[in-house]
């Protein structure tokens, strides 16, 4: 009876102390592996934790004897589970307290064995919508959206800021990434597509550049469509490919210089020496032209208002301003038979219907309204150097027209202006004649025409101001009487390179003329013709040339001499000399006209005054000197009363500059006329 009472009291004490269904009061720390709360493995029912009241469940640890403190885990009445918080606001809410044995800010961790795959999945009903996967091998981590796009955004549910999307599905844009408002940009058009309703930009900075909007590298596309690329660090921008095929390193493909050479662009070089420096030292793999730079402009066939201009080159200021400088170099000895062309222009594709009026290979236009240059050149070509000794021929310009249709002009030159001198062609060459008459050789001339020449007008320099040592030609008939006029044909087949005239011709033999008038004969050379490697195709030809133009003054003098003879013969016929004794006496009537002399004024040209000397015989009844201007109007008449040798001093302070004539008239006959020049 005493034992039963003790057991009853003991059971009551236990019931009063614990006030619980399950207690670990009698568990001992010496047996942690055998003391527990729950069923042992002999029970097949599930272990259930149940709260019948409308209250949550709290889990405590390390609270101290007789106290609860703050729960470490809370299960709300509606099923939300909180770790580190007593008021979970989501189905699984973790709040770190910044203390403890784990990292202060590590709220969640999963860990599996080294060869085990890890997956976290999110479902809508039974459909998997999201998956985080860590494969069993490798170091990669996968975030997947199995049903469609993968989106990232910020903001609250009322103001979501969409910022990132990876397109899903199997369309052409699958895998494309959009950064920006992906709700508006429903289909990114590239692997990376940046979108924004206003200016969109892309920027890269590092610890050395700073992090403002004017640091590092930045690309901006504004709302007007303007795209700017900036390296705010005042350094180069390099764009490269690989090194396969030559052409230098990765950084040498395209470079924009910063620093003191800012803005210079190098293509194929990392040290551009100009604003655009293109360097190509690669060889193309197939035959054809290896082109360093190409510009191509094509307008619509229906365009009737615009010019198609492939390149525009503009240069300003400097000691010398050059729009385009082209240099062609060659230093190898592999290709010996080649051409070097500084500028090559070609025109092709002109319509056969005649819609193209002019096909112009090269046009130079320098006559702008604001061009006040002293000298203007449409084309200036300077060719030649003092040192190369193997140069065959040097051409300042080489023009050839070889069309199978229409007219061909090797050079077509037109000068047309409202003021100033107009010369279609102006050619100049210093005198290259050596030797003395009768053996003068000329190795150059302002013009050399191998073939016929036609001119509607031809003039030569004959101004008094350009001449000195002026003398009257006497005995012109005696000179011309020695000349032998010949009829001949040129040896066109022996000298085809000279393009000698065809058919029968009349003229002189240069060797014959040289014996009589050596000053009218010169020795010239037809240049040799070379091929592209400098080999002589046709040898040079030395020949003599005659100045036919200067025969004209001799012919005029001869005609005048003949006229004087004819006039004297006519006068003799009209006034025969009476014959007194035809057997032993003869009388001749002589004219004294030949003793009348009018000399050239001295000095000539003159500025203030000049002298005119003359000789008039005593038997001249009336003598006068008449002064006229270039139009023939008389400006003064001087009566000469003295006979014999005389002198007339002429003053010209009121006389304008120009050419004037003075004529000696004796007894009504014009004796002589001279020209004088007032400066």
Helices and strands as residue ranges (DSSP letters): H 2-18, G 29-31, E 57-59, E 73-75, E 81-83, E 92-94, E 118-124, E 127-134, E 142-144, E 150-154, E 161-166, E 177-180, E 192-195, E 200-204, E 217-221, E 227-231, E 237-239, G 250-252, E 254-256, G 259-261, E 265-267, E 276-278, E 433-436, E 439-442, G 464-466, H 476-480, E 486-489, G 496-498, E 504-507, H 510-516, G 518-520, E 521-526, E 529-530, E 536-538, E 541-546, G 548-550, H 551-574, G 593-595, E 597-598, E 609-616, E 623-628, E 634-639, E 644-651, E 658-666, E 669-678
